[in-house]
């Protein structure tokens, strides 16, 4: 298998970094490994990467700082955080800085590879239809990947955008967590994390909190949906 995609892996554990690099190379990707944050920063500015895997605890410059910097340089490159920190606040910090996914050590190696392939595949296909999705005063421009509400531009990460599109296209239909995992994360199994809840929380903070009515709703025990709520 030959791929042109280049992947940056920033991991300060040499053995783990080498194992991941070798597997990525076997899969046909070009994998560069940086064992500290400064080298990762230099490599990112030198090459056009299809995906980045960042450990949080890197020497000289940590993964969160790099994630924020990389996201400012390139808003579309998928970024997966790989870290031993598993607290909810750590995940929220990573998503706030622009991460698309978060895997806690120790992890299943196959899961990391599966998630990498999902992001690479999604970046390659470019199958989004040039359309606009409108729910109340919320407008999603699929062609330009922009979101506005009441005329105000709302900045979303790639994953937040995908989740909002899934919910908004369903026009009030409740989407289960299992369906969200499958359609947004391309996973057919529950990883046991609360990633979906974190993403819903971030969407609510951006889409609902600054405005007068809620669009994102929860049906307890069933899932989530987007629907315009009349202001009484």
C-alpha positions in Angstrom: 0.0 0.0 0.0 1.4 3.4 -1.0 0.1 6.7 0.4 1.3 10.2 -0.2 0.1 11.3 3.2 2.7 12.5 5.7 2.0 12.2 9.4 3.8 14.0 12.3 4.1 12.1 15.5 5.4 14.0 18.6 6.1 11.4 21.3 8.9 11.7 24.0 9.0 7.9 24.7 11.5 6.6 22.0 10.3 3.0 22.1 6.6 3.9 21.7 7.4 6.5 19.1 9.4 4.0 17.1 6.7 1.3 17.3 4.0 3.7 16.0 6.3 5.1 13.3 7.1 1.6 12.0 3.4 0.6 11.9 2.5 3.8 10.1 5.3 3.1 7.6 4.0 -0.4 7.1 0.6 1.1 6.4 2.2 3.2 3.6 2.3 6.6 5.3 5.3 8.8 5.6 5.8 9.2 9.4 8.1 11.7 11.0 8.8 11.4 14.7 9.8 14.3 17.0 10.9 13.5 20.5 10.5 17.1 21.9 8.2 20.0 21.2 10.7 22.2 19.5 11.6 19.6 16.9 7.8 19.0 16.3 7.3 22.7 15.8 10.1 22.9 13.3 8.9 19.8 11.3 5.3 21.1 11.2 6.5 24.4 9.6 8.7 22.5 7.1 6.1 20.0 5.8 2.5 19.7 4.8 1.1 17.1 7.1 -2.1 15.2 6.6 -2.4 14.4 10.3 -0.7 15.1 13.6 -0.4 12.9 16.7 0.7 14.9 19.8 1.7 13.7 23.2 0.8 16.3 25.8 3.9 16.0 28.0 6.7 16.9 25.6 10.0 18.5 26.6 10.7 22.1 25.8 7.2 22.8 24.4 4.2 20.8 25.5 1.5 19.3 23.3 -1.2 21.7 24.2 0.9 24.7 23.2 1.8 23.0 20.0 -1.9 22.1 19.3 -2.9 25.7 19.7 -0.1 26.9 17.4 -0.7 24.3 14.8 -4.4 25.0 14.7 -3.7 28.7 14.2 -1.4 27.8 11.2 -3.7 25.2 9.7 -7.4 25.1 10.8 -8.1 21.8 8.9 -5.3 19.4 9.8 -6.6 16.6 12.1 -4.9 16.6 15.5 -5.0 13.6 17.8 -3.8 14.1 21.4 -2.0 11.1 22.9 -1.5 11.4 26.6 -1.5 9.8 30.1 -3.8 12.5 31.4 -7.3 11.2 31.5 -9.3 13.7 33.6 -12.2 15.5 32.0 -10.6 18.9 32.4 -7.5 17.7 30.5 -9.8 16.6 27.6 -11.6 19.9 27.6 -8.3 21.8 27.5 -7.2 19.7 24.5 -10.5 20.4 22.6 -10.3 24.1 23.5 -6.9 24.3 21.9 -8.2 22.7 18.7 -7.7 19.0 19.1 -10.0 16.7 17.0 -9.5 13.6 19.1 -8.0 12.5 22.5 -6.6 9.0 23.3 -5.5 8.2 26.8 -2.5 5.9 27.6 -2.4 3.0 27.9 -4.4 2.6 24.7 -5.2 -0.2 22.3 -2.8 0.2 19.4 -5.4 -0.9 16.8 -7.7 1.9 18.1 -5.1 4.5 17.4 -4.5 3.2 13.9 -8.2 3.0 13.2 -8.7 6.6 14.3 -5.8 7.8 12.1 -7.2 6.0 9.1 -10.6 7.6 9.7 -9.2 11.1 9.7 -7.0 10.5 6.7 -9.9 8.9 4.8 -12.2 11.8 5.6 -9.7 14.4 4.6 -9.2 12.6 1.2 -12.8 12.0 0.2 -14.0 15.6 0.3 -17.5 14.3 -0.3 -19.4 17.2 1.5 -22.1 18.5 -0.7 -22.0 22.2 -1.5 -25.1 23.2 0.4 -26.4 25.3 3.2 -28.2 23.9 6.2 -30.5 26.3 8.1 -32.1 25.7 11.5 -33.8 28.9 12.8 -31.1 31.6 12.7 -28.3 29.0 12.5 -26.7 28.6 9.0 -24.1 26.0 8.1 -22.3 26.6 4.8 -21.0 23.2 3.7 -18.9 24.5 0.8 -16.9 27.0 2.8 -17.1 25.1 6.2 -18.5 28.1 8.0 -21.2 28.5 10.7 -23.1 31.6 11.6 -25.9 32.2 14.1 -27.9 35.5 13.9 -25.3 36.7 11.5 -22.4 36.1 13.9 -19.6 33.8 12.8 -19.0 30.8 15.1 -15.6 29.2 15.0 -15.7 25.4 15.3 -13.1 22.6 15.2 -13.4 20.0 12.4 -15.0 17.5 14.8 -17.4 20.0 16.3 -18.4 21.0 12.7 -19.0 17.3 11.8 -21.2 16.7 14.9 -23.2 19.9 14.3 -23.8 19.0 10.7 -25.0 15.4 11.6 -27.4 16.8 14.2 -28.7 19.7 12.0 -29.3 17.6 8.9 -31.6 15.3 10.9 -34.1 18.2 11.5 -35.2 17.4 15.0 -34.6 13.6 14.8 -32.9 12.2 17.9 -29.4 10.8 17.1 -28.1 8.1 19.5 -24.6 8.1 20.9 -24.0 4.9 18.9 -24.9 6.6 15.7 -22.8 9.6 16.5 -19.8 7.4 17.2 -20.3 5.6 13.9 -21.0 8.6 11.7 -18.7 11.2 13.2 -15.9 9.0 14.6 -16.4 6.0 12.3 -16.3 3.7 15.3 -18.6 0.8 15.7 -17.9 0.4 19.4 -18.1 2.6 22.5 -14.6 3.5 23.7 -15.8 4.0 27.3 -14.9 7.7 27.3 -17.2 10.7 27.5 -15.9 12.4 24.4 -19.4 12.9 22.9 -20.6 14.7 26.0 -17.6 16.9 25.9 -18.2 17.9 22.3 -21.9 18.5 23.0 -20.9 20.8 25.8 -18.5 22.7 23.6 -21.1 23.1 20.9 -23.7 24.4 23.4 -21.2 26.9 24.7 -20.6 28.2 21.2 -24.0 27.7 19.5 -26.5 28.2 22.3 -25.0 30.1 25.3 -24.5 33.5 23.6 -28.0 33.5 22.1 -31.6 33.7 23.4 -32.8 30.2 22.5 -31.5 26.7 22.6 -31.0 24.7 19.4 -29.1 21.7 20.9 -31.2 19.4 23.0 -30.8 16.1 24.9 -33.4 13.3 25.1 -32.2 11.5 28.2 -31.4 7.9 27.6 -31.8 8.3 23.8 -29.4 10.9 22.4 -29.2 14.4 21.0 -31.0 16.5 18.5 -31.0 20.0 17.0 -34.3 21.9 16.8 -35.4 25.5 16.9 -37.0 26.5 20.2 -39.6 29.3 20.0 -38.9 32.2 22.4 -42.0 32.6 24.6 
